[in-house]
């Protein structure tokens, strides 16, 4: 039973990650912002391998930020935000 719920959560997170990557690709934002969002998605993907429920919560927060139009600031040319 536990395994079935874990597999369902895995499927949900995988589907939401695909959706998030697609949304980030199509956003009309500066390239630096897109790169920052992509790095966040990569971090969530890596976290999912070790902490699936934590990664699901992080992904929910990121998706809420995207829905609300809250994006990371574009870093300056020297790499600082």
N, C-alpha and C positions, 0 to 999 in steps of 0.2 A: 504494500500500500504506500509506504513512504517513498519507494522508488518511483512509483507512478506519479506522485505529486511532484517529485523532483524533475522527472522528465517533462511534465507539463510546464513547469516553471522554466526549464531550459528552452523549450519550444517558444514560449511567450517572449522570453528575453531575446532569443535569436531573431524572431520576427520583428520585435521592436527595434533592435539594433539595425536591421536592414532598413526599416522605415526611417530611422534617425539618420543613417548615412545618406539615404536618398534625399531627405529634406535638407541636410547640410549642403549637399552638392548643388542643389537648386536655389539656395538662398541668394538674394541680391545684396551681398555684403562685401566689404573689402577682403582681399585675399588673406590678409593677416588674421582677420576674424574667422574666416573659414578654416584656416590652418589650426587655430586655437581650438575650435569646435571639433575638428578631426582628431586632434590629440586627446581631447576629453573622451571621445568615442573609443579611441584605441585603448585608453586607460581602463575604461569600463569593460571593454572586451577582455582585456587581460585579467581584470579582477574577477570576471565571471568564471574563470577557470578554477579559482580558489574559494570564492565566496559568492555564490550565485544569488542569494537573496540580497546581499549588500549591493551587488552590481545592479540588480533589478531596481533597488531604491535609488541608486545614483542615476540610473537611466530615466526613471520617472521624473526626478528633479530636472534633469537636462531637457527632457521633452516639455515639461511645464515651462521652463525658461524660454524654449523656442516658441511655444504657443503664446507666451506673454510678450515676445519680442525683446527679451533680455539676452543680450549677447556679450561675450567678453570684449573688453576694449582692444582696439588694434594696437599692437606694440609699436613703439617708435622704431625708426630705422636702426638704432643701436641695440634693439631687442628688448628694451624695457617697456613695460606697459604704461 
